[in-house]
Structure formats: C-alpha cells, structure tokens
Amino acid sequence: MSQPFRTEKGGRIDRTGELTFTFDGEEMHGHAGDTLASALLANGVHLVGRSFKYHRPRGILSAGSEEPNALVGVYRKGDQTPNLRATQVELYHGLQAVSQNRFPSLGFDVGAVNDLLSPLFPAGFYYKTFMWPKSFWDRVYEPIIRAAAGLGKPPKNPDHDTYGNLYAHCDVLVAGSGPSGLAAALAAAETGARVILCDEQAEFGGSLLSENSATIDGKDPAIWVAEIVARLAAMDNVTLLPRTTAFGYFAHNFIALAERVTEHLSDPDPRLPRERLWQVRAKEVVIAAGAIERPMVFPENDRPGILLADAGRTYLNRYGVKVGHKVLVATACDTAWQAAFDLADHGVEVVAIADLRESPPESLVSIAAARGIRVEAGCVVTGTLGRKRVRAALLGRMMTSGQVAAGGQIECDALLMSGGWTPTVSLFSQSRGKVVWEAETGAFVPGKSVQKERSAGAANGLYGLQASLTDGYAAGEGAARAATGKSATINHSRTSGGEAGTGGTLGALPHDRNASRVKAFVDYQNDVTAKDVKLAVREGMQSIEHIKRYTTTGMATDQGRLSNMNALQIASGALEKPLTDVGLTTFRQPFTPTTFGLFAGVSRGDFFDPVRKTPSHDWVVEKGGLFEDVGQWKRAWYFPKNGEDMHAAVERECRTVRESVGLFDASTLGKIEVAGPDAAEFLERMYTNPWKKLAPGRCRYGLLLNDAGFITDDGVIGRLADDRFHVTTTTGGAPSVFATMEDYLQTEWPELDVWITSTTDQYAVAAIQGPKAREVIAPFIEGIDLSAEALPHMSVKEAMFRGIPCRLFRISFTGELGFEINVPRRHGKMMWETLAGEIEKHGGTAYGTEAMHVLRAEKGYIIIGQDTDGTVTPQDAGMSWAIGKNKFDFVGKRGLERPDLKAENRKQLVGLLTKDPKIKLEEGAQVTTLENPATGTPADGHVTSSYYSPALGRTIALAIVRNGHALEGKTLYVPMPEGSIPVEVTGTVFYDKEGARLNV
Amino acid sequence: MSDLPASDLITPDAGEAAILGLASVSILKAAPLTRLSFRAREASLKKAGTAFGVALPVKPLTSTTTAKRAALWMGPDEWTLLAPEEDLQAVAVGIEGKLDGEPHALVDVSDRSDAVIVTGERAAWLLNTGIFVDFSLESFPVGTVTRTLFHKSPVMIWRIGPEAFVVEAWGSFMDYVAGLLVQCAQELEAV
C-alpha cells in the first residue's frame, strides 16, 4: 500500500484503480474521487505550501473552497495555473502539481527568515516603512515589494484553452446541494418549475457525503443523495450543474456561475471548453451554501497537521483518508466530537478531546468514555510543536480567574480543531442583503431579503440534519410558488441522528505564553495574527473596514470566511465595544477566485470584436492591398505595386487619381434613409445647413453639431424626392449619428412625420474619382445622361448599373470629377470588379484610405476626429458658410451663441507650409509663436494633418492654431527635438482653389 | 401554440453549402429575400396590411404570416416586411400606392441583412451561447421575433419552428455571427 494514511475500506473513492500524480516532481498515487488534498494526505503529505508573509510551513487546513493554505500550481500543456486550492483540484491520472511561495524548495525556504524577523514586520509595515524618502518609491521600494508580492507564477503563454458562455433563465436557482439544497431543489422541481441546481463540488450532496452517523428515511445519507439526484436528473425541468460555483449575485436576480467543464479530466476533448460562464436570470434564488467551521485562534495554530475537525471527518468518511495516526481533537463545540468518534472507529488513536467548555454534554462524554478516549474539559491548546508537521501540543487548564495554567504536553501527529460554525452568507451579502447578529448561536445570519432570494439550512443559521431538510423543503416550495404560483405536495424525508450541536467560541483563546512572542493566526492566507489585530486597534483603527485594510485580515481569497468572526471578536475586545458595533466587511463577487478566461469568453483573436468587411475585401487581398482598421471595418489602406513602400504607393495612387482616375471603396460610410413628409424639416433641425430649398436630384454637404455647438459629424446628403433623403455619415460616426437622430425624433420632435432607416449595409459604394471618371462609368450606366449639364457636381440620380438599380451621386472628396455608385450590397463585388477592370484601360488605379487622406487634405476637406477634436466650431474650422443664416433653429445653434464660442483668440483651422518644402511635420506636434519658447510655455496649437502632396510637390499640413485665421502669411514654429521648424500660415485649400477640376 | 413553422418564406440558399451540419444543430444560409422597413402611425396600419397581403402585428415581438408574406413587429411604429425576392417592386408599389398621401416611410433593406437558419434540438442552446433571451417555448413561442445582441453583434431572431430560428444580421456582421455560432457549436461534437 503506497498510501500509508488510506483507510482499509470506506469512502467514496474508486479503489479499483490507482491514479498516478506528482507533487513537486515526486510521484504519488491516489484514486478516482480524490481531491489533490485528500490524495496528498493519503500519502502522508501535510506540508504543501509556505505562507505569504512569513513563509511558514503550511498544511491543508480544510476540505473545501475556503482553503487558505494549500494553494498549488497545476501544470497542463506546458503551462501552469497558479493558486488552485488543492481541496478543489480533482485528482486525475498524470496530474502535475507544484507548491508555491518557496525557494529553493518547500522543505527549505530562505524566505522563512521573515518568520524570525517578524517583529520587524508588524501590521501596517508597508505604510510605515516605505513613506520616506519619497524618491525611493519608484526605484527602490516598489521593485522590492513587487518582487516579493504575489503568489504563484503567472502562466507565460497565451491561454491554450477555450471558454464557453451560456445565458439561461430559470424559475428557481438553488446554490448548494447539501441537505437543504437538495430538499429545496426537489420541492421546487416537483411543482414543475424550471430549476437549476449547482454545487461547486464534483458530487452533489455536500455534508451528506461525509455523514455516516445519521440516516435519512432509514438510509445512509449518501444513498438518499443518490436517489434524490437520480430523481432530479430524470426531470426535464431540472438542470444539474456539479463543479459549478455560483460566484456572483448581481442586480435583478442575475447570478453568474462558473462551471469547470474539463478541469477534472486527464485528457479532455480539445473541443470542450475548459470552463463555462453561466449567466442566469433566476426568478427566485435559494442560497443553500451551508456553513464553514471556524479555526481556533491559539498560538502556532498553523502548523501542518492542524486541520478543521469537520475536514478531518470529511477526509475520513468521504475520501477514506486518516489525517494522522495520533490525533488530538481541540474544540469548543459538540460537532468535533463526532470526528473523534469516527476516527477512533477507524482505529486511529485519538490522544484526547480537549474541550474549552467546563462541562461538555454528558452524552458525548459517555460515548468518548465507551471508546476509551481521554477527555479534557475546560482545556485549551496553548501552543504546538513541530516544524514541518505538528508533533505535540501544549495544553492549558482554564481557571475560574480566566487565567490559564500549564497543563502539560501531548504528543500527536495531527490536531483537529473546531471553534464552531459560521454560516456562509457571501451570496446573500452580494445580493445586497444585510446580515443580523444572532446572539444565541454567535453568528451573523441573513436578514431581510433585498432581492428575490431566500437562504436555507446552515447558510440560514439552522443546524442539524432534520432542521436543514425542513428548511430546504420550505425554501424550495416557497421559491417555486413565488416564481410560478404553483405548488406541489411531496413527501418530506425523516432523519435520525445528525442533531445540531451546541457550543462554539470566537476570538483569540487565552494562554499562558509570552503574548509578544507567539503567533496565533487569524487569517492564514495573509499571515495575520491576533496580535496584529490588537495592534491595529492600538494604532487607532476602530472600524473593521480600517482594521481589515491595515492588517489585511479578511482580504485573502476566502474574503474572511474563515477569519472574520475571530478578527471581529478580537477587535471588539480590544475596542471594548460590542462585536456588533465593530461592523462587518461586505462580501463581494466573486465567491472564489475566477479565471480571466471565463470573463473573456469568446472575445479573443478573430472574435474579439466583429470584423466588418466590404464587398471589395477579397479583391484587395488578392491584389496585395493592405488594410487599415477604421472602427470595426477593414478598409483598404494602400496598394503597393512592384515592391513599393507605403510612401511610393500612396504617391502613385494620388498622382493617378489627379491625372487619370482612381477607384475607392466607400461602402463603409454610414448611410441613413430619411423618409416622410417632414424629411426636409427634420434635416433642417439636425444639420447646420438649409435643406428645404434643395431640389430633388441635388446634394449638399451637411455639418452636424452637438448641442454645445461643436462639430461631431459631416457628410453629403442627397435629396431623392420631396420626402426622401439619402444621408451619408462618417464611417466611425454612423451608429452615433443614427442614435442621435432617433433620440431627437422620439424625445424632442415626436410630431414630425419622418422616419430614419439605416442603409449602411444595404449598399455597396464605389467612388470613381479623376478626370476620366465619366469615361470609366459611362459604359455601365443606363438610363441617365452623365453630362455636366444633366448631372452637375453635387447631384444624385437613380440609374441602372449593368442592369442593377443604383443611386448615382456626382460628388467628390478628392477635388476631381467624381462619382459614387450605390448598388445593393449583393452586387457590390460585381460592381467593384467591373470598375476595377475598366480603370485599367484608362491607366487608373485602386486607391486606399491613405491616398484619400492626402487628396482631401490638398483640398482642405476636414476629417472629423482628425482635424476636429470635439472642441471645434464651424467658425473655428472656417466653415461658417455651412450654417444656414436664416434658419430658425438647428442642433447646436444656441450652443454657438455661448460667449466663449464667440470669443476672440479661439483656436482655428489653418494650413501650414514648412519653409523647407521637404520637411513633413509630425501630426500632433505643437505650434508656437516663438521659435524657442521657454519650457512651460503653452502651445498655440497643434498639427492635425500632415502629408507629402504629390500634386504640389511639397509637404502640406493642417493645424488648429490660436487666432489662426488672422495669422495668414505669418511665420510660426513647430518646435521639435531636432530643432524648431519654421512654418507659414496659409488657407486650408492647397490645390485647385477655384474648384475648376470639380466642375467638368 | 402552434408547432407549425411560422413561415416557409425563409428557405435555404440552394447554391450554398451548409455552414454547420451536426446531428443536433445545423446552420444553413438563407436564400435572398425582399425585406422592407415600414414605418407609419397607427392610422395607416390597416391599409398597409391590406396592400401588403397580411395584417401588420401590433402585439410586441410577434409576426403575422401567409405563404408569401411575413410582417415582423420591430417596434411600436416599425415593421419588417418579408416577401419573395422577385416581389420587391410589386410590394413597394402596392404599399406606396395604397398609402399615397399618408405619412409613412418604406425603405428597401433587402440587402442590408443576411440570414441563416439555425435548426435542431440544440438550436436554442446554441443561440443562448451568445444571446440572453429566454428561448423556452413558453416565453418565446413559434412566431416570436426580436432584435437583440449575439455577443457583440446586433441580430434579429425569428422563431419559425419549435427547433428552428432565423438569425439575421447586417451583412458585414454575418462573418462574426456565423463564425461564432460554428465555434460555439464545436463542443457538441466532443465525445
């Protein structure tokens, strides 16, 4: 038998086969059904980690998700997941686990020197020590703290797993599958309600899986569990989710569950997600989260081999593992006695039961006597011995004075302790419910429900098997009735045994040791001792919220589920205030640590965000074009030919457009159809420009402001008919323009008979720009006259493109003769390929967004968001001409009347020409009036656009400059690291100022 | 509620291979269709329905159908009208003629969206990997239609059978929607 601490028989493990695993490289064996913790214990391994601050040897403390010490890394596919709780890691064949926070090894750890130096690290150490000198913070303190901080090693590679997501709705969600959770699920399910039952453990049953001294309906509790689960599984209205933690309770009964789908498998199918996030909207929630046992706060209560009593019982009864061969049970309550009895029944030597109480219940004492177990009443553990494993405990006798007298030393290789029970109110607290103090049981229990939830069983402060079942049935029935109005009668199971115990203690226990030299741990994971809590109080902390942050108690991954009550009691004593006046910290999401992958879900790689492609996309790929991301769109950026670099390609594209013709995909521009009798009135109110007199068949440039008067969008708008306009917006602005219009329609002008419809994706748009544009499209356009007289600049007609109905705009964003053809999207590819073939014949080129930017800058056409930044008015941009002077109102009109918008010295859009035509300014560079302004001098503006202009054979730039319009012809400077660059202020139109090329 | 398909207007695109073909769920690209966005006030609904060939539903999230027509409720004053591809002109002319002089907006959006048909016993499950709507038949009976989100893309969902849904997205979003549906269905093949 390679597992010296395994029992002969019993437990829920599969003894028919052995699983091999490694811990820190050492090969060990366990069974299916084991957790890593139970398998390690079966192999006699208690030392599994080093504590965070003092690097003290630590062992497995609990058997549940509250485990503070046994944090391990698990390797899979060459990378490790750190900080998994060994008590939650299911054993599989080939599992590779490593301990953490030790160097060079778990057995010999140099960090342990911190333990000896601990007088130097009191609570608030960092706050006190690293304050001066200030300059040390960046270079000395922070790097040191960073190197020492953190537990475990973060994974190095991209996550090789996938993560699922599922939205679900149910009538009743039951969190927890112990006696009350199962009863609640069954009672709710029998009414026909849609029920989801989840439990963080691999098996349903909770405490019932380790209960063998009670019966339900005369059966072993585990058999009863199997029957109930089978009944639930057979019902269509029930979803059973083992290995699923309800980790977050949010508003409107929205519960987040983390399902571990493949973590327990040795060789999972790669198509399965590692974990799945369930986002559940539950009409009613039953919180059956149970209770967890409290550690006792006595000196050296953290040695490996010291466990919670119920954990010891769980390892024995559920996993068939003895926590030791000579076990001391220290307790202040009845339940731990059963652990002692069970161990004794398995042949383990129970060296003593040390009960804090002067007179433990007679019934227990007599059972102990029958098993020959030594009972020490009024007895407290005052210390333990042993370095990597407990080897003896010091006992103390409680005296009537309240003092403790030394009571000798007792040999043991394991110590089970129980300070009583704490209801798990985390989910209740997350639901914004406030707990109330129940003096009788010495516990905070759920108070009034804030959301549609109810707690049941131990989570509700009710102990004892029958009480839990009864409360569970009632909760399930009540929840189903509240959710669906339906009820059903079911037989309630009867129990025998499993009575609620009495007793319990809070806070630090008395001892006869030198208080300044011993460490009695309150928060194991964060290495907070009773002394630290008292020190925090002495230093002025009065609220538990301050004490928590000063000492870090309750800030570990269990959020203080193990430590809070003891810390509160210690603080309460030190403050000489009732415990309830010290306050209680709030439990927050997530209940247990949750992977980032679960939250990221499918949002990674190609699916991080929708990637929107235009109909020319495949053609661009084929021609070797490069793409630029514009919002969610992929837009062709430039088309390098014959090894051209970007500069050469863009220069060629620009020249070709000016000299012959270019083809550009404008499908991404936002398009909105504005239709209805009040269409012109609506646009009149939205845009700065006048629309009512625009004749059908004509277009106008539209400028959109926000209420404050600043430019937010622009685009060409064509009037198709008296009651119909085709509005275009910028690519990035399309959704917000549409939303703004809809907002105004619904809230400000509901009386207008006009409706807006997004047509962005309805049409594919090809822009043909250049002197030969008309010749290029002529062969394919039927039904209209393309001549300048019939179709002048800024007009729109409906026509046919190779037999397909199209909207043909004569507009230009390049300053050349230009057309934009809109065809239904499915014909976009055909249109693009037709035109791409045709421009070849005319020596034309496809061009991308970069050339488009240069061409428009040569003409001084602004780009919203590049030449404007949300603080630019039409006047600032030199576009007062776009404002309808006689209009009654438009969005932003009143904003423009604000004094600061009419003030002198506003920053205005101008052109800049460098004195040296070869120098291209840096976009974003500052513009100053002085050649070499002193450091700290505010800039007078900045460069917004800067390009090399092939048409001008020199560089050009646009800039926003204070009082810029008045500075035309003046010299300003753009100070750069290499020296100040002199620039001349010009108008914004650099090319074809009179617009002769447009009107051909 | 009816177990019959809400409409057989929506048919798989004969020229296209299945996007996904599992035993428990399949995804097929739908054939092109006439889609019109119709906006009007209550007074005009009756006439519009007569002209279109089926009454426009006024109950939120519902649809009305005949063999060749479907009207989908999109909002209090918004409907999507579906008809066979070749009926675009006839439908548009019919409604415009009937509503002459009455305020309304009729816009051709036939090409704005692409549709896929998701069918099978795991169809609702698959949609729920990215849509937060309750697809139980009690909450979302056959014929129900809604605009919602699939992960980060706006979509329209129309239930045309107990295990059959039409998923529409704007054309440029369909790669994302169909791609993620296929990816999310991957685990159904796991053994």
Interface residues (C-beta under 8 A of the other chain):
Chain A: G164 N165 L166 Y167 A168 H169 R194 D269 R271 L272 P273 Q279 R281 V602 S603 D606 F607 D609 P610 V611 R612 K613 T614 Q632 W633 E673 A675 G676 P677 D678 D753 V754 W755 T757 S758 T759 T760 D761 Q762 Y763 P824 R825 R826
Chain B: P32 S37 R39 R41 D77 E78 P103 H104 A105 L106 V107 D108 V109 S110 D111 R112 S113 W125 N128 T129 G130 I131 F132 V133 D134 S136 S139 H151 K152 S153 W170 G171 S172 F173 D175 Y176 G179 L180 Q183 C184 Q186 E187 E189 A190 V191
